[in-house]
Amino acid sequence: MNKRIKPLLAVAIIFSLLGGVFVSAILGSPYFSEILAFSATLLGSIVTYYFSMQQGKNA
Protein backbone atom coordinates (compact mmCIF):
# COMPACT_ATOMS: atom_id res chain seq x y z
CA MET A 1 0.00 0.00 0.00
CA ASN A 2 2.82 2.39 0.80
CA LYS A 3 4.29 2.18 -2.71
CA ARG A 4 0.92 3.00 -4.31
CA ILE A 5 0.39 6.36 -2.65
CA LYS A 6 2.85 8.35 -4.79
CA PRO A 7 1.55 7.13 -8.18
CA LEU A 8 -2.08 7.54 -7.11
CA LEU A 9 -1.39 11.05 -5.86
CA ALA A 10 0.39 11.89 -9.12
CA VAL A 11 -2.54 10.60 -11.20
CA ALA A 12 -5.01 12.53 -9.06
CA ILE A 13 -2.98 15.74 -9.45
CA ILE A 14 -2.66 15.25 -13.21
CA PHE A 15 -6.37 14.72 -13.77
CA SER A 16 -7.37 17.57 -11.45
CA LEU A 17 -4.99 19.97 -13.22
CA LEU A 18 -6.19 18.91 -16.66
CA GLY A 19 -9.79 19.29 -15.49
CA GLY A 20 -9.05 22.72 -14.04
CA VAL A 21 -7.45 23.89 -17.26
CA PHE A 22 -10.36 22.53 -19.29
CA VAL A 23 -12.98 24.19 -17.06
CA SER A 24 -11.16 27.52 -16.99
CA ALA A 25 -10.87 27.45 -20.79
CA ILE A 26 -14.57 26.74 -21.23
CA LEU A 27 -15.63 29.39 -18.71
CA GLY A 28 -13.29 31.97 -20.24
CA SER A 29 -11.39 32.71 -17.04
CA PRO A 30 -9.40 35.95 -17.10
CA TYR A 31 -6.59 34.04 -15.31
CA PHE A 32 -6.39 31.28 -17.92
CA SER A 33 -2.79 32.05 -18.91
CA GLU A 34 -1.64 31.88 -15.28
CA ILE A 35 -3.57 28.65 -14.67
CA LEU A 36 -2.10 27.13 -17.83
CA ALA A 37 1.46 28.15 -16.92
CA PHE A 38 1.16 26.77 -13.38
CA SER A 39 -0.43 23.53 -14.58
CA ALA A 40 2.10 22.97 -17.35
CA THR A 41 5.01 23.45 -14.94
CA LEU A 42 3.57 21.06 -12.37
CA LEU A 43 2.60 18.45 -14.97
CA GLY A 44 6.07 18.62 -16.52
CA SER A 45 7.66 18.07 -13.13
CA ILE A 46 5.51 15.03 -12.40
CA VAL A 47 6.10 13.45 -15.81
CA THR A 48 9.85 14.11 -15.63
CA TYR A 49 10.04 12.57 -12.16
CA TYR A 50 8.36 9.35 -13.23
CA PHE A 51 10.24 8.99 -16.52
CA SER A 52 13.58 9.57 -14.80
CA MET A 53 12.69 6.95 -12.16
CA GLN A 54 11.74 4.43 -14.85
CA GLN A 55 14.97 4.99 -16.76
CA GLY A 56 16.99 4.51 -13.57
CA LYS A 57 15.35 1.12 -12.96
CA ASN A 58 16.23 -0.16 -16.45
CA ALA A 59 19.89 0.83 -16.26
C-alpha positions in Angstrom: 0.0 0.0 0.0 2.8 2.4 0.8 4.3 2.2 -2.7 0.9 3.0 -4.3 0.4 6.4 -2.7 2.9 8.4 -4.8 1.5 7.1 -8.2 -2.1 7.5 -7.1 -1.4 11.0 -5.9 0.4 11.9 -9.1 -2.5 10.6 -11.2 -5.0 12.5 -9.1 -3.0 15.7 -9.4 -2.7 15.3 -13.2 -6.4 14.7 -13.8 -7.4 17.6 -11.4 -5.0 20.0 -13.2 -6.2 18.9 -16.7 -9.8 19.3 -15.5 -9.1 22.7 -14.0 -7.4 23.9 -17.3 -10.4 22.5 -19.3 -13.0 24.2 -17.1 -11.2 27.5 -17.0 -10.9 27.4 -20.8 -14.6 26.7 -21.2 -15.6 29.4 -18.7 -13.3 32.0 -20.2 -11.4 32.7 -17.0 -9.4 35.9 -17.1 -6.6 34.0 -15.3 -6.4 31.3 -17.9 -2.8 32.1 -18.9 -1.6 31.9 -15.3 -3.6 28.7 -14.7 -2.1 27.1 -17.8 1.5 28.2 -16.9 1.2 26.8 -13.4 -0.4 23.5 -14.6 2.1 23.0 -17.3 5.0 23.4 -14.9 3.6 21.1 -12.4 2.6 18.5 -15.0 6.1 18.6 -16.5 7.7 18.1 -13.1 5.5 15.0 -12.4 6.1 13.5 -15.8 9.8 14.1 -15.6 10.0 12.6 -12.2 8.4 9.4 -13.2 10.2 9.0 -16.5 13.6 9.6 -14.8 12.7 6.9 -12.2 11.7 4.4 -14.8 15.0 5.0 -16.8 17.0 4.5 -13.6 15.4 1.1 -13.0 16.2 -0.2 -16.4 19.9 0.8 -16.3 
